[in-house]
Amino acid sequence: KCVNQLRILYVNETEALGPVFARYLASKLWFGEQYYMQIDAHVEMADDWDLKIINELERLPGNPLISAYPPQIPSNGDRSWQTKPS
């Protein structure tokens, strides 16, 4: 369903130059879409995360940028972090 919305850049591990360069390369995959998001591979999303972020973006003036350092997800599967008020 969403295959035409994905862009993938494969980099051999021997050519990898670290996370900063990887984020730079990922930013080059943006082609003017209304929304652009970069996340780490080890992020667990809350329910309805996409709607929440879009709602937040729409109520902010100008050309907003949302940045966050997500909390560590407990290895025991506890998802109580999802229900904490923002």
C-alpha positions as CSV (number, residue, x, y, z in Angstrom):
1,K,0.0,0.0,0.0
2,C,2.7,2.5,1.0
3,V,5.6,1.1,-1.1
4,N,5.5,4.1,-3.4
5,Q,6.0,6.4,-0.4
6,L,9.2,4.8,0.7
7,R,12.8,5.7,-0.3
8,I,15.6,3.5,0.9
9,L,19.3,4.2,0.8
10,Y,21.5,1.2,1.4
11,V,24.9,1.9,2.8
12,N,27.4,-0.9,3.3
13,E,28.6,-1.0,6.9
14,T,32.2,-0.6,5.7
15,E,31.2,2.7,4.2
16,A,29.3,4.0,7.2
17,L,30.6,7.2,8.7
18,G,28.5,7.4,11.8
19,P,25.0,8.6,12.8
20,V,25.5,12.3,11.9
21,F,26.4,11.5,8.4
22,A,23.6,8.9,8.2
23,R,21.1,11.6,9.2
24,Y,22.5,13.9,6.5
25,L,22.1,11.2,3.9
26,A,18.6,10.5,5.1
27,S,17.7,14.2,4.8
28,K,18.6,14.0,1.1
29,L,15.7,11.6,0.6
30,W,13.2,14.5,1.2
31,F,11.6,15.7,-2.1
32,G,9.3,18.4,-0.8
33,E,6.6,16.4,0.9
34,Q,4.4,18.3,3.4
35,Y,5.8,16.3,6.3
36,Y,9.3,14.9,6.9
37,M,10.3,12.9,9.9
38,Q,13.6,11.3,10.9
39,I,13.5,8.8,13.7
40,D,15.9,6.3,15.2
41,A,15.4,2.6,14.4
42,H,14.8,1.8,18.1
43,V,11.8,4.1,18.7
44,E,8.4,2.7,19.8
45,M,5.5,4.9,18.8
46,A,2.5,5.8,21.0
47,D,-1.0,5.0,19.7
48,D,-2.1,7.6,17.1
49,W,1.3,9.2,17.1
50,D,1.0,10.4,13.6
51,L,-2.3,12.3,14.2
52,K,-0.9,13.8,17.4
53,I,2.2,15.1,15.6
54,I,0.2,16.5,12.7
55,N,-2.2,18.2,15.1
56,E,0.7,19.8,17.0
57,L,2.3,21.0,13.7
58,E,-0.9,22.5,12.5
59,R,-1.4,24.6,15.6
60,L,2.1,26.0,15.5
61,P,2.9,29.2,13.5
62,G,5.3,29.4,10.6
63,N,7.4,26.5,9.5
64,P,7.7,24.5,12.7
65,L,10.3,21.9,13.6
66,I,9.6,19.4,16.4
67,S,12.5,17.8,18.0
68,A,12.7,15.4,20.9
69,Y,15.0,13.0,22.7
70,P,12.6,10.1,23.4
71,P,12.6,8.3,26.7
72,Q,14.1,4.8,27.0
73,I,11.5,2.1,26.6
74,P,11.7,-0.5,29.4
75,S,12.7,-3.9,28.3
76,N,9.9,-5.5,30.4
77,G,7.3,-4.4,27.9
78,D,5.8,-1.8,30.2
79,R,3.9,0.7,28.1
80,S,2.6,3.0,30.8
81,W,4.8,5.8,29.4
82,Q,2.2,6.0,26.6
83,T,-0.5,7.3,28.9
84,K,1.5,10.1,30.6
85,P,0.1,13.6,29.9
86,S,2.2,15.7,27.5
